[in-house]
Structures are given as C-alpha cells and as structure tokens.
Amino acid sequence: MRADCTPGGEREVPIRSAGGVIRSAPSRGGSSVVRGTPGRPAARGRSGDDARAREGLGSCRVEPDLASLRAAVAEFGGFDQPERSWAVLTAATGPSIDLGVPAHRDAVHVWLNAWGCRIRTPRPGEPRVLDTGLAAWWAEWRDDLPDPAARLAQLTDDEVERLGECFAALSATEAARHGRGTRTLGPTAASKLLFALRPNSLPPWDNLIAQRLHGARDGVAYRAHLRVTRGWAVGLLAEAGVPEPELLDALGRPGRSLAKVIDEYCYLVFTRGWTAPRAGVTADDVRRIASALPRTEERVVRDQVRFRVGRLVYLALSPDEETMGFAFPKEEREALIASAPHRFHAPTRSDMRFNWVCATLSELTVDELEELVVDAWRMCVPKSVARTLS
C-alpha cells in the first residue's frame, strides 16, 4: 500500500538524509531528570532566611518514578526479609526502641556499628559516653519525633522543622572519648539512628547522599532531605494509586517502608553512581532506525521533525519528541489503538483522513519501534526498494 499519509503541507527544511548529514538540529528529547545546581553550606551565624534559601538549592535532584524505583529494588537485591542486623535490633527492642532503657541503648550501639558507624565500645570501668549521651538526648527530644506509625509522605512542615533541630542535637551528642579528644555521633550515624527510631518516616543518608543532594550535612540539610524525600514519596504514591503497604508489596519489599526503599534508591544513585535502565525509546532511536532506511530524508516543519521518502512523510516527531506519528493503514487504526491504548492514539482531527496513527515513545520497546518504522517506510517506497531490506 502506498502511503496517502502526509499530514500537513508546510514548507520543509532539510536536516538529514540517509546518505549523510546536511544540517544538524538541536535534540529536544532524551533530557535527563537531573535538575538543580550544587548547594553550598551556609556559614555559621547566617539568618534563618538565608538558611531556608539554602534548603531550596540542593544538587542533582533525581526524582524517582515507579519504573526507576522498581529497577533500584531489583538492583539492590530484591530482599523480602529485613537484613540480619536489623532483625537482631528489632528483636532486642520490640515493639519499638526506647532509648530510656539501657538495654535498648546497648542494642542501638551494636546496630550502628553493624551499619558501619564504628563507635568504640568502652572497656569495663571506662565512661559509657554514648550511653549517657543518648539517654540525655532522648529525655529532651523524644516528644518531638513523629508518631511511630506515621509515614514519610505524612510528615508535616512543623514536624520537619523540629526534626532538623532533633537531628542537629543528636549529631552533636558525644559518642566516645579518646586521647585526642571527644568524638560526636556525627551526621551519618544520627540519620541512621533516627531511621531506627522511626523507620516508617525518617530515611537515613550517608555522606555522599547528603553532599550530592544538599551540599551539606547539618540540620538545615536534614530538613531539606526530609522535604525532598517526602515529595518523592507523595509523587510515587500518587503514581501507584494504592496505599503504601500495597505499593511495597508490589515492589517486593513487604513489611518495609517507602522511607527505606527511597534510601536504597539514593544509595544506588548518589553513593554508587548507578543509573536506572532507560524506559521506552527516544527520538534518537527513531532517528537511528529511520536514517538507515533507503531514500529517507529528515526535515523540520514548524519545529516538528519529519522523515520522508520523496514528498511522502512516513514518520513525524512531536515538538517535545515524546510522541511519534507514523504511516499506518487507516482502516486498521481503530483496532491498533484498542489493542494498546496506553501506547497508541489517534492523530489530530485534521490528520484522521490520512493513513496515520500516533504512539507514545516511552511505551515502546526498541524491537517494536523498529517494526513500526520499517512498516511505515514500506508504505512510501516502491516494492522493488522495499524488497532490498531484508
């Protein structure tokens, strides 16, 4: 079938042919979700307004969607049971940690070391510095922690504000003494301990996560971290359309929290430099496949990239390069759309008279894209040319 499939008749600007580049156009597709610029730590003594302004900076804001979160869960190992040290901690402190209980403080010390904090255990007769510091911190700040059942997405702005102060005080708590002076608990251990105290709502961080997301590791940065991850949790739950426990079951993390799964995602992205596998295809994939087909030329019409053979257009990319229109028998269009409405949709009303249909690139695989592009091209070339393509 020859393609009566050329939507529109605007003047076209040549960009590229199968034989070589005529003129390159700036790509609109394939943009990264990385946004923002690196934040800088505020100097001591800055005003509250300056500190709040710094909270809004942050760096490398890579917001997860469900696809990237699923990929992160798979990359992290697909655990369906808490890791061993966490199981030991919860068994020793259940149903929840109470740092007013000496045995709970001892269990927390062991767990922090299992999580890489390396806080020295005092010998018999030596001062129990961490034990004393945690007891004092707990007495002052326990009432400012969120409810144990509260989830990350449910944190209020007032709670986040207080938690920045809780974190700063905990980070400054004495943890050990040695000949060179006193060691404080520090920002990494403080975030991990807050997670242990409220695993449903307070995600931990490490040095690289804090620095790459917020440019600092103080109380202001911790508030920023809670706000950022809270926003991610809200967005993920909205995308999933189910309560958090059901989402975690679907992700293969039953009994965990979204706060912990988001921490695993941050660890992979910011600490390990992991990148989620790309979902779907892009305009670059369309160009790569189409430009290899005989007699194909790429042209631009009013910011829309089109691929044609002679005067017959068989592919067109939307200005944002997220949708592809392609030649397709119009008598079969309705059935194609009905078979996969999340992938295919009708063209504009003025283009309905053509052999034409549209696809969402993010929903296609490379194999599917190649089949659609080649079939569309076949509608525009003589049969003798089509037969040259094996």
C-alpha positions in Angstrom: 0.0 0.0 0.0 1.3 3.4 -0.9 1.0 5.9 1.9 -1.6 8.6 1.5 -0.1 9.6 4.8 1.4 13.1 4.7 -0.2 15.2 7.4 0.1 18.9 6.7 1.8 20.7 3.8 4.1 23.3 5.4 7.4 24.3 3.9 10.1 21.8 5.0 13.7 22.5 6.0 16.1 19.6 5.1 18.0 18.3 8.1 19.5 14.9 7.3 19.3 12.2 4.6 20.2 8.5 4.7 23.3 9.4 2.7 24.7 11.8 5.3 24.2 14.9 7.5 23.0 18.1 5.7 22.4 20.2 8.8 22.0 19.0 12.4 19.2 20.3 14.6 19.3 20.5 18.4 17.7 17.5 20.0 14.7 18.1 22.3 14.5 14.5 23.5 16.3 12.3 26.0 16.7 15.1 28.6 17.9 13.9 32.0 15.8 14.3 35.0 18.8 15.7 36.9 17.9 19.3 37.9 19.3 22.0 40.1 22.8 23.3 41.0 25.0 22.3 43.9 24.1 23.9 47.2 26.7 25.5 49.4 26.8 25.1 53.2 25.7 28.2 55.0 28.3 30.0 57.1 27.9 29.9 60.9 25.6 32.6 62.1 23.6 33.1 59.0 20.0 34.2 59.4 17.0 31.8 59.2 16.0 33.3 55.9 19.4 32.5 54.4 19.3 29.0 55.8 15.8 28.4 54.3 17.1 29.8 51.0 19.9 27.2 51.1 17.4 24.5 51.6 15.9 25.3 48.3 19.2 24.8 46.4 20.2 21.2 46.6 22.0 19.4 43.7 21.3 16.6 41.4 17.6 16.3 42.2 16.9 12.9 40.5 13.3 12.2 41.4 12.4 8.5 41.1 9.3 7.3 39.4 7.8 3.8 39.8 9.9 2.4 37.0 13.2 3.6 38.3 12.2 2.6 41.9 11.4 -0.9 40.7 14.8 -1.1 38.9 16.5 0.1 42.1 14.8 -2.5 44.2 15.9 -5.2 41.7 19.5 -3.8 41.7 19.6 -3.7 45.5 18.9 -7.4 45.7 15.2 -8.0 46.0 15.3 -8.7 49.7 11.9 -9.8 51.1 13.2 -10.1 54.7 14.9 -7.5 56.9 18.7 -7.8 56.9 20.2 -9.7 59.8 21.4 -6.8 62.0 18.0 -5.1 61.7 16.3 -8.3 62.7 18.6 -8.5 65.8 17.8 -4.9 66.7 14.1 -5.2 66.4 14.1 -8.5 68.4 16.1 -6.8 71.2 14.0 -3.6 71.3 10.5 -4.6 70.2 7.9 -3.3 69.7 9.8 0.0 69.4 13.1 1.4 70.5 13.0 3.3 73.8 16.4 5.0 74.5 15.3 5.4 78.1 16.0 1.7 78.5 19.8 0.9 78.9 19.4 -2.5 77.0 17.9 -0.6 74.1 20.8 1.8 74.0 23.3 -1.1 74.0 21.4 -2.7 71.1 21.4 0.5 69.2 25.2 0.8 69.7 25.7 -2.7 68.3 23.4 -2.0 65.3 25.1 1.3 64.4 28.4 -0.5 64.3 26.9 -3.2 62.1 25.8 -0.4 59.8 29.4 0.9 59.5 29.5 3.7 62.2 32.5 2.2 64.1 31.7 3.7 67.5 34.1 2.4 70.1 32.7 0.1 72.8 34.0 1.2 76.2 36.0 -1.3 78.2 34.9 -2.2 81.8 35.4 0.8 84.0 35.5 3.3 81.2 32.9 6.0 80.9 29.9 4.9 78.9 29.9 8.1 76.8 27.4 7.1 74.1 25.0 5.5 76.6 25.0 8.7 78.7 24.6 11.0 75.6 21.8 9.0 74.1 19.9 8.9 77.4 20.2 12.7 77.7 19.2 13.3 74.1 16.2 11.0 74.4 14.9 12.8 77.5 15.0 16.1 75.7 13.8 15.3 72.2 11.7 12.1 72.2 8.4 14.1 72.2 9.5 15.9 69.0 9.7 12.7 67.0 6.8 11.8 64.7 4.3 9.1 65.7 5.8 5.7 65.1 3.0 4.8 62.7 3.4 8.0 60.6 4.7 7.5 57.1 7.2 9.7 55.2 4.5 11.2 53.0 2.5 12.2 56.0 5.2 14.3 57.7 4.0 17.9 58.3 6.1 21.0 57.8 6.1 21.6 61.6 7.4 18.1 62.2 10.1 18.6 59.6 11.2 21.9 61.2 11.5 20.3 64.6 13.3 17.2 63.2 16.1 19.4 61.9 16.8 20.5 65.5 16.5 16.9 66.7 19.0 15.8 64.1 21.5 18.6 64.9 21.3 17.8 68.6 21.8 14.1 68.0 24.6 14.6 65.6 26.4 16.7 68.3 25.9 14.1 71.0 29.1 12.7 72.5 29.8 9.2 71.3 33.3 8.4 72.5 36.4 9.8 74.2 40.0 9.1 73.4 43.4 10.6 73.9 42.9 13.2 71.1 39.6 14.4 72.4 35.9 13.7 72.1 34.1 12.1 69.1 30.5 13.1 68.4 27.9 10.8 66.9 28.0 12.7 63.6 25.5 13.3 60.8 25.6 9.9 59.2 25.1 7.9 62.5 22.5 10.5 63.6 20.4 9.9 60.5 20.7 6.2 60.8 19.6 6.3 64.5 16.6 8.5 63.6 15.7 5.9 61.0 15.9 3.2 63.6 13.7 5.2 65.9 11.1 6.0 63.2 11.7 3.5 60.3 8.4 4.4 58.6 9.1 8.1 58.2 12.8 9.1 58.5 15.1 7.9 55.7 18.8 7.7 56.6 21.6 9.1 54.4 25.3 8.8 54.0 28.0 11.4 53.3 27.7 11.2 49.5 23.9 11.3 49.5 23.9 14.4 51.8 26.6 16.2 49.9 25.3 15.5 46.4 21.7 16.2 47.2 22.1 19.2 49.6 25.7 20.3 49.7 25.9 19.9 53.5 25.1 17.5 56.4 23.8 19.8 59.1 20.2 20.3 60.5 19.2 22.6 57.6 20.3 19.9 55.0 18.5 17.2 57.0 15.3 19.2 56.8 15.8 19.6 53.1 16.3 15.9 52.8 13.1 15.2 54.6 11.2 17.7 52.3 12.7 16.2 49.1 12.1 12.6 50.0 8.6 13.4 51.3 7.8 15.0 47.9 9.2 11.9 46.2 7.0 9.6 48.4 3.9 11.7 47.7 4.6 11.5 44.0 5.2 7.8 44.0 2.0 7.0 45.9 0.0 9.2 43.5 1.5 7.4 40.5 0.8 4.0 42.1 -2.7 4.9 43.2 -2.5 2.4 46.1 -1.7 2.7 49.9 2.0 2.5 50.9 1.8 -1.1 52.2 0.3 -2.3 48.9 3.0 -0.5 46.9 5.7 -2.0 49.0 4.2 -5.5 48.4 4.2 -4.8 44.7 7.8 -3.7 44.8 8.9 -6.8 46.6 9.5 -5.1 49.9 6.7 -6.4 52.2 6.9 -5.0 55.7 9.4 -2.3 54.8 8.7 1.4 54.4 8.9 3.8 51.5 11.4 5.8 53.5 13.8 2.8 53.4 13.2 2.0 49.8 13.9 5.6 48.9 17.1 5.4 50.9 18.1 2.3 48.9 17.4 4.3 45.7 19.5 7.2 46.9 22.4 4.9 47.9 22.5 3.4 44.4 22.2 6.7 42.6 24.4 9.0 44.7 26.8 6.7 46.5 27.3 4.0 43.9 26.7 6.1 40.7 24.0 3.8 39.5 21.7 4.8 36.7 18.2 3.3 36.2 17.8 1.4 32.9 16.1 3.6 30.3 12.4 3.1 29.9 10.9 3.0 26.4 12.6 4.6 23.4 13.6 8.1 22.4 13.7 10.3 19.4 17.4 9.3 18.9 16.2 5.7 18.5 13.7 6.9 15.8 16.5 8.8 14.0 18.9 5.9 14.2 16.4 3.4 12.6 14.9 5.8 10.1 18.1 7.3 8.8 19.4 3.8 7.9 16.4 3.2 5.5 17.0 3.9 1.8 15.7 7.2 0.3 14.9 8.6 3.8 15.3 12.3 4.4 14.8 14.1 7.7 13.2 17.6 7.6 11.8 20.1 10.0 8.4 21.7 9.6 7.5 24.3 12.2 9.6 22.7 14.9 8.4 19.2 14.0 10.9 16.7 12.8 9.6 14.6 9.9 11.0 11.7 7.9 10.0 11.3 4.3 10.6 9.5 1.1 10.3 12.0 -1.8 7.2 14.0 -0.8 5.6 11.3 1.3 6.1 11.6 5.1 6.1 8.3 6.9 7.2 9.4 10.4 6.9 12.7 12.4 8.0 13.5 16.0 6.0 15.9 18.2 7.8 19.1 19.2 8.6 17.6 22.6 9.8 14.4 20.9 7.7 12.3 23.2 5.2 11.1 20.6 5.7 9.7 17.1 3.2 9.8 14.3 3.7 7.1 11.7 2.2 5.8 8.5 -0.4 3.1 9.2 -3.4 1.8 7.3 -6.3 4.0 8.5 -8.8 1.1 8.2 -6.8 -0.8 10.8 -6.1 2.2 13.1 -9.0 1.8 15.4 -8.1 -1.9 16.1 -4.5 -0.9 16.8 -5.5 1.7 19.3 -7.9 -0.6 21.0 -5.3 -3.3 21.3 -2.9 -1.0 23.4 -4.5 2.4 24.2 -1.6 3.2 26.5 0.8 3.0 23.5 -1.3 4.2 20.6 -3.7 7.0 20.0 -5.5 8.8 17.1 -3.9 11.7 15.4 -5.4 15.2 15.3 -8.8 15.5 13.7 -7.3 17.1 10.5 -5.0 14.2 10.1 -7.6 11.5 10.5 -8.1 11.3 6.7 -4.5 10.1 6.3 -3.0 6.6 6.8 -1.7 7.8 10.1 -1.6 6.9 13.8 0.5 8.1 16.9 2.5 6.2 19.5 4.0 7.3 22.9 7.7 6.6 22.7 8.2 5.8 26.3 5.8 2.9 26.0 7.6 1.2 23.1 10.5 -1.3 23.1 13.3 -0.9 20.5 12.0 -4.0 18.7 8.5 -2.6 18.5 9.8 0.8 17.3 11.9 -0.8 14.6 8.9 -2.8 13.3 6.6 0.3 13.2 9.2 2.4 11.5 10.1 -0.1 8.8 6.5 -0.9 8.1 5.7 2.8 7.8 8.7 3.2 5.4 7.5 0.3 3.3 4.2 2.2 2.7 6.1 5.0 1.0 8.7 3.2 -1.2 8.3 1.1 -4.4 8.0 -2.6 -3.8 11.4 -3.1 -5.5 13.0 -0.8 -2.9 11.2 -2.4 0.0 12.5 -5.9 -1.1 16.1 -4.7 -0.7 15.6 -4.5 3.0 16.0 -8.0 4.5 
